[in-house]
């Protein structure tokens, strides 16, 4: 099985099972990053629109850093 196919299967499984006990560790990890970035944006007192873009940018950078 190719890694792309495996990644797609895992992504679909996480999407379908997100609210269940099986995805607890993934959900905790995602919420930890979300809470950190929200705390950071509140710390520097950004407007809401800019904060949304910055949080999205920081999440993209984090994902790329984790994949490298």
C-alpha positions in Angstrom: 0.0 0.0 0.0 1.4 3.4 -0.9 1.9 6.0 1.8 -0.5 8.4 0.1 -3.3 5.8 0.2 -2.5 5.0 3.8 -2.5 8.7 4.7 -5.9 9.1 3.0 -7.4 6.2 4.9 -6.1 7.5 8.2 -7.4 11.0 7.5 -10.9 9.7 6.7 -10.8 7.5 9.8 -9.9 10.5 12.0 -12.5 12.6 10.3 -15.3 10.0 10.9 -14.2 9.1 14.4 -13.2 12.5 15.7 -15.7 12.6 18.6 -15.0 9.1 19.9 -12.6 7.7 22.4 -10.3 6.4 19.7 -9.2 9.8 18.7 -8.7 11.2 22.1 -4.9 11.6 21.9 -5.1 13.3 18.5 -7.9 15.6 19.7 -5.8 16.5 22.8 -2.8 17.3 20.6 -4.8 19.4 18.2 -6.5 21.3 21.1 -3.2 21.9 22.8 -1.8 23.6 19.7 -5.1 25.6 19.2 -5.1 26.8 22.8 -1.4 27.8 22.6 -1.9 29.8 19.4 -5.0 31.5 20.8 -3.1 32.4 23.9 -0.3 33.8 21.8 -2.6 35.9 19.7 -4.3 37.3 22.9 -0.8 38.0 24.3 0.1 40.4 21.5 -3.4 41.9 21.3 -4.1 41.2 17.6 -7.5 42.1 16.0 -9.7 39.0 15.4 -9.2 39.0 11.6 -5.4 39.2 11.8 -5.5 36.6 14.6 -7.3 34.1 12.4 -4.6 34.5 9.6 -1.8 34.3 12.1 -3.2 31.2 13.8 -3.6 29.6 10.4 -0.1 30.5 9.4 1.4 29.1 12.6 -0.5 25.9 12.2 0.8 25.5 8.7 4.4 26.1 9.9 3.9 23.6 12.8 2.6 20.9 10.4 5.5 21.5 8.0 8.0 21.3 10.9 6.4 18.1 12.2 6.6 16.5 8.7 10.2 17.4 8.1 
